Amino acid sequence: MKNQLNRRDFIKTIAATGVGLAVSDNLMAAIQPERISTPYTPAPVGSPMQKVRIGYVGVGLQGTSHVENLLKVEGAEIVAVCDIIPAKVQRAQDMVEKAGFKRPEGYSKDEYDWQRLCERNDLDLVYTATPWQWHVPVCLAAMKNGKHAATEVPAALTMDDCWALVETSEKTGKYCIMMENCNYDKVEMMILNMVRKGLFGEMVHAECGYLHDLREVKHDMEGEGVWRRDFSMHHNGDLYPTHGLGPVMQCLDINRGNYFDFMVSFGSKTRGLHAYAIDKFGPESSQAKEKFILSDVVTTMIRTMNGETIVVTHDTSLPRPYSRNILIQGTKGIVRKYPEPKIYIEGVSKTDDQWEPINDYLKKYQHPIWEELETASKGAGHGGMDYIEDYRLVNALLKGVEPDMDVYDGVLMSAVRVLSEQSIAKAGKPLKFPDFTRGMWKKPRELQVMVSL
């Protein structure tokens, strides 16, 4: 691929073809590990650090937000930043310098300059917020070069890449963490705390999803709209399951005594993006002539090994208010977040069979992490949860303890996307989940997000 390739064309090409075709064969051969057949062996807990030296790859909108957060976390040091747009690199460098720190080295020579960043010998963590298809190559290169890896969602786009992340993390002893910010939402963490205290009894059912009108974003001819739109042209499945699934997985002890067994997905007709293009740009516009295959609504049903059911919804091409559709139901009660947080606990709620506001429970059940970090998180992205996830990652590394999420959490959520597309293509065929842990999930273990750092 030529270095002078137009950025928009480059992003469209990698979105349409997938990372396996976008990245050169030689590069993929260098970063793809051999399949490891030995049983799971947990990576050793790291030694405490005096500081976490970070290289950041992809400093667009979300990446810049994370850099801003990290500058406020004691012990974090931004050593290097990388982006294919030099102006974005300079913006991040200026932010770091303005905050009173040493100006980080910039990488923007070409679309593979992140390789040079990963090869530095003065980094502890490589963090990426690139378009989706670059998450795996960057994380693999980071771990193979002796660094921990952290990535924005999703962790991977194919099952082979899920396995590559798992096996490389195990082989190198380096963490590979998918940064799911919704795990740190105030209400979701309050619900998790309630679940852990037994308020809802035994878990039975959950609902979640990503329901977000992205029509304007996908028709934006610059920025992330270019690659998001192309995914809607070439893939039909739940493209973004992790925002809803992350909090639900924690409530159901997934990977910690429970696991996903099998799933099935169904897709509706495809109308929303085309209708929007006609209304916005006119029936004869180039946008109106674009073809999309992503179903307007994708519904996935998951059955867990412990017998719970989960309904996951992906809805990004129709007019609607934002929602993650969070619902948790057990033998003693039920709670939901959208359109407004409500709860019902049998024998506790004031009126039988009637919802009541969840705010009445806030004082008693607010998660300890929010009690500790709410003030520090004010003004940060997505209501403060972005700061909290960055703080928790840095402090886990500083103290030499396991981070809140591990590679198995990230790839299992990402596998829902892969299986969803396959299930829809096979007319709703149920599909089994691979066991990325090779049986480790059967052993209950502590959920780190319930541990104070």
N, C-alpha and C positions, 0 to 999 in steps of 0.2 A: 504494500500500500504506500503510495507516494506521500511524502510529508506535506506537500503543498495541496493535498486534497481539501476541497471546500468543506468547512466544518459541518454545515448542515447535511451535505451529501454523505459525509463520513458517519455521522450519527444515524442517519436513515439507513445506511448500508448495514451497520452492525445490528441495528434493531431488527431489520427484516431477516437477516441471515442467521442471527444468533452468534454467540461468542465463539463457537467452534469454527465458524468460517471466517469470522472477523479477525481473529488472532492467528498469526502465521503458524503453520504446522511445526516449524522449528521451535517457536516459543512454547506452544502447548506441550510439545514433547519434553521440553526442559522443565516445565512446572507441574505436569501431571505425574503423580507418583504411581508406582506399581501398586496393584490391589493387595492389601494386607489381609491375609486369611486368619491370622491369629486372633484369639478372643480379645475382648476389650481389656485394656490395661490403662487405668487412669493416669493422666499426666501428673507428674510430681507437682506438689504445691510449690510455688515460686518463693524465692527469698525476698524479704522486704527490700524496698528501694528507697533511696533518699529523694529521688524525683523520677518522674516518668517522662522520658524524652520521646516526643511524638513527631512522626512524619505524616502530614495530611495530604491525601490524594483526592482531588475534586473539591474545589472551593467555590462552588456556585452558591445558590441560595441556601440550601440546607448545610452544606459544608462550612460556609462562612458563619452561619449561626452556631455551629458546634465550636468553631475556632473561638468565637466570642465567649462561649461558655467556658471553654478550657482555660482561657486567660484569667478567669475568676476562681479557678480551682487551685488551691495551694498544692504545690508539688508537681503540677503539670508544666511542661516546657515544650513549646512549639519550635522544633529545630529546623524543619523543612516543610515546604508546601509545594503542591504540584497541580497544574491544570493545563488543558490544551489552549486556554486563552490567557496570554501573558498579563492582560489587565486585571484578571481575577487573582492571579498570583501576586501581583503588586499590591492589590487591595488588601489581601490577607497579610502580606509582609508589613504594610503600613499599620494595620491594626495591632499587630504584635509589638511593633516598635513604639507606637503611640502609647501602649499600655505599660511601657517602661522596660521591656525585655529586649534581648538581642535580636536583631533582624534575622529572621530565618532565611535559609538558602532557598532560592526559587528554582523550580523545574517546569519548563514549558517548551522545551526544544522541539518535541514532536509528540504524537499520541502514545508513544511508548516510554516517555521519559520517567514514568513512575518506576520503571525497572532500576534506573540509576538511584532513585531515592531509596528503594528497598535494599540496595546493596551497601548503603552507608553503614559504618560500624559504630555510629553514635546514636542509634535509635533503639528504643525498647518496644515501641508500639507503632504500627502503621494503621491508620484509620482512613477509611474510604467512603466518600459520598458521591461517587460517580454515577452515571447512568447504569442501570441494572446489570447489563451484560459484562461490565468490567469488574464487578465485585469479586468473582472467583479468581480471575488471573492475578489481581492485586493481592488478595489474601494468600494465595498459594506462594507467590513470590516473596511476600513478607515472611511467612513461616519458614520457607526453605532458606531464607537468609538470616534466620535466628531471631526474628521479631514476633511478638504477639500481633494478632490481626483483629481489627474490629471493622465491621461494615454496616452501612445502612441497609435497610430491608429492600428486597429479599436477599437471603444469603446466597442462593443459587437458582439457576433456571432449568437445569436438567438433573436427572437422577445420577448420571455419571459425575457431574460436578458436586453434587451432595456428597457422594462417596469420596471424591478427591479431597474435599475439605476435612472430612472425618479422618481419613487415613493420614493425611499430612499433619494434622494436629496431633494425632497419636504418635506418629513416627518422630516428629520433631520435639514433642513435649511443649508446644506453644499453644496458647489459647487462641481460639477463633470464635469471636463473639458477634452475633447479630444484634445490633442496637435497636431493639424494639421499644420505642419511646412510650407507647401506650401502656406498657407494663407499669409505668410510673405515674399514670394519671391519678389524680387525687381520689376520684370516686372508685375507679377500678381497684386501687390499693386498699381502700376502705372495705370494699366487698371481699377482697382476698382475706383481709384481717377477720372479717365476720365468719367466712368459711372456716378459717383455721381455728376459730374459737367455738365452732360447732353450732352456730346460730341457725343454720339451715338444715341440720341433720346430715344424713348421708346424701351425697351428690347423686342426682338422677339424670339431669338434662341441662343443656346450655344452648344459647343462641348467640351469634356474634356476626361480624362482617365488616365490610368497607362499603358504605353507601354514601357516595359523594359525587355531586354533579361536576364532572370534569370536562364537560363539552367545550367550554371556552378554552381551557388549558390544552386540550388535545388538538384544537384547531389553531392554536398559536403557532405561527410559522417560525418562531425562534425559540431558543431555550429548550426546556424539557418537553414542550408540546410536540417537538419534532419526533423524538423517539417514543413518547407515550402513544402518539397517534399511530405510529408504525406497528407497535405491538398490537393495537386494536385491529389493524389490517391483516395481521398474519397469525394471530393466536386466538383461540376460543376456549376459555377456561377461566377459573378464578385467578386473575393475574396478581392479586394483592391480598392474600388471606391473613397476613401476619398481624395487622393492627387489632383485629378482633380476637384471633386465636391466641395471641400471646397471653393476655390476662386469663382467658378461659383455661389454657393448659396449666397455668399455675394453680388455679382452683381445683383442677381434677388430678393433680399430682402426676401429670404426664412426664415420663422419663424418670420418675421417682416413686416407683411402685405401680404405675399404670402406663398404658401406651395406646396409640392408635392402632386398631385392628384392621378395619377396612372402610372404604368410602365409596360414594357414588355421586356423580354430578349431573345436573340437567341444565340446559341453556335455553333461554327464551328466544324469540325472533330478534332480529337485528334491525333496528329502525332509528334509534335516537341520534347518532352522530350524523347520519345522512340527512335527516330532517332538520337538524340544527344548521348544517351547511347550506341547505336550500334557503332557510329563513334568514340566515346571517349574511350570506354572500351572493345569493341568487341562484336560480336553477341552472344557469348556463356557466357558472363559475367553475374553475378547476377543482375547488374543494367539493362541490356538489357531485363531481364525477369520480371522486375517490370511493373505493370499495372497502367495506369493513366486514369482518367475520365475527368479531367478538359479540356474543349475546348481550343484549341490554341488561338482563338479569341472569346471573349464574347462581344456582342453588346447589350446595353440597351438603350431604349428610354423612357424618362420621360416627362409627360405633367404636367405643374403646374396649380394651381388654377387660376392664372391670364392669362393663355393661352400661355405661352412660352413653347418651346420644348427644350429638352436637349438630346444629344447623348453622351453616356458614353461607352468607350472602355477599355477592359482589355485584354492585349496582352503581356504575359510574358514567352512564351514557344517557340518562334521562333526567328531567327536571325533578328535583327533590331537595328537602332539607338534609343537612349532614347528619349521619348517624353511624355508630359502630354496633348498634343493635344488641348491646350487652344484656344478657339475661342469664341468671343462674338459678336453678331450681333443685331443691332437695326434699327430703321426707318431712321437714318441719316448716318449710317456707320458701319464698321466692323473692327475687330482687331484680329490678331492671333499671338501666340508666336512661334510656331514650324513650320518648322525647323529653322527659324530665325524670330524675331519679325517684323511684318509688319502691316500697318494700311491703311485704306481708309475712308475718311470723305467727304461726298458729299458737294461740294461747298467750301471745305477747302483744300483738297489735290491738289497738283500742276497740276496733269494730271487726266482727267476724266477716271474712271473705271480702274485705275492702282494702284497697291500697292505702298506704299512708306515706307522707313525705319521708325521705331517707335522712333529711337534715336533723331530725329528732335523735338520730343515732350517732351523729358525727362526733360529739364530745367523747362518747364512750368507746367508739370503734375506729376513730381515725388512725391510720397506719402510723407507727412510730417514725418512719422515715419522713413523712410529711410534717410531723410535729418538729422534727429536727431541722428540716431543710426548707420549709415553706418560705421563710423570710429571705433566705439567700437566693431562692429560685424566682423571686418576683421579677417580672419583666422579661424572663427568658422565653424561648419559643414554646408554642403549644401549651400555654398556661403554666409554664414552669417545669413540665415533666422532662423536657430536653436537657435542662441543666442538671436535674437529679440523676438522669441516666449517665451523663458524663462524669458527674461527681462520684457516683458509685463505682464506675469502672476504674477511674484513676485511683481511688482510695483502696480498692481491692488489690490493685497491683502494688501500691505503696506498702501495704501491710502484708503482702505475700500470701493472700488468701484467694480462694476460688471466686471469680466474678459471679454476678447474679445469674447470668445465662451462660451456657456452654455450647460447644459446637453441635451437640446432639439436639438441643432445643432449636437452633437456627435451621438445621437441615430438615428436621421433621416438619416444621411449619412450611418450609419451602417446597417440600415434597407434595404438599396438598395442591399447590399450583400445578405441578407436573402431572399428578394423577388425575386432577380435575380435567385437564385438557384431553388426556387419554380416555377418560370415562365418557366424556361428551362425544368424542370421535367414534366411540364404540357403542353409541346409542344408549348411554346410561348404564354401562356394565360396571358392577361392583369390582373394586380393585383392592388388593391387600397392600398394606404398607410394608416396605422393607424394614428390617430391624437393624438400624444403624448402630445400635448399642451392643449387638450380639448377646442379648440376654441381660445386660446390666440394668435395664429398666425395671426388672423384677425386684430389685433390692431398694427398699425405701431409703432415701437419703435427704438430707436437709435442703430445703429451698433457701438459697442464700439471701434472697430479698427479704426474708424474715429475720435476718441476722444484722445486728447493728455493727457498723464498721468504726 
